[in-house]
Amino acid sequence: MTATVRLDASSRIVLSRDLRHAAGILRGQKLKVSAAPGRLVLEVEPNRGKVVKRGKLKTWTGQVPSTPVEEAVDIVRHYER
């Protein structure tokens, strides 16, 4: 999707809902911005997540890494602090 946006009165860039939806940008999500002469690039930062205690359990709120189960178990078994 391609769109043309205009700076508002406070020199801010406002992205339309359709543009945010097409890019997969969620409400309140942080964006990484890089600048070059005549160009701005916005990139969605990955959801880092955090550990939250729910009752007696601790759960991860972020995305689950795509590591195969066997490899993840092996990493945990050999983990040292």
C-alpha positions in Angstrom: 0.0 0.0 0.0 1.2 3.5 -0.8 -0.1 6.7 0.6 0.8 10.4 0.7 0.6 12.0 4.1 0.9 15.7 5.1 2.4 17.2 8.2 -0.2 18.6 10.6 0.0 22.1 12.2 2.5 20.9 14.8 4.8 19.3 12.2 3.7 15.8 13.1 3.1 12.9 10.7 -0.2 11.1 11.1 -0.6 7.7 9.7 -4.2 6.7 8.7 -5.8 3.6 10.2 -5.7 1.8 6.8 -2.0 2.5 6.5 -1.3 1.3 10.1 -3.4 -1.8 9.5 -1.6 -2.7 6.2 1.8 -2.3 8.0 0.7 -4.3 11.0 1.3 -1.5 13.5 -0.7 -1.9 16.7 -1.9 0.8 19.0 0.9 2.2 21.3 3.5 0.1 19.5 7.0 1.7 19.3 8.5 2.4 15.9 12.2 2.7 15.0 12.8 5.7 12.8 15.9 6.3 10.6 16.6 9.3 8.5 18.5 10.0 5.3 18.4 13.1 3.1 14.9 13.3 1.7 13.8 10.0 3.3 12.3 8.7 6.6 12.0 5.0 7.3 9.7 3.7 10.0 10.2 0.1 11.2 8.0 -1.8 13.7 10.1 -2.8 16.8 9.5 -6.3 17.9 7.4 -7.0 21.0 10.0 -7.8 23.7 7.4 -9.0 26.2 7.9 -9.5 29.9 7.3 -12.1 32.6 4.1 -11.5 34.6 3.0 -13.3 37.7 -0.5 -14.7 37.4 -1.5 -16.5 40.6 1.2 -19.0 41.4 2.5 -19.1 37.8 4.8 -16.8 35.9 3.9 -16.3 32.2 5.6 -14.7 29.2 3.5 -11.9 27.6 5.6 -11.5 24.4 5.8 -13.6 21.2 7.2 -17.1 21.6 10.5 -17.6 19.7 10.4 -19.9 16.7 13.1 -22.2 18.2 12.4 -25.9 17.8 11.3 -27.6 21.0 14.2 -30.0 21.1 16.7 -27.2 20.8 14.9 -25.1 23.4 15.0 -28.0 25.9 18.7 -28.6 25.2 19.5 -24.9 25.8 17.6 -24.9 29.1 19.3 -28.1 30.3 22.7 -26.6 29.8 21.9 -23.1 31.0 24.4 -21.6 33.5 24.3 -18.3 35.3 
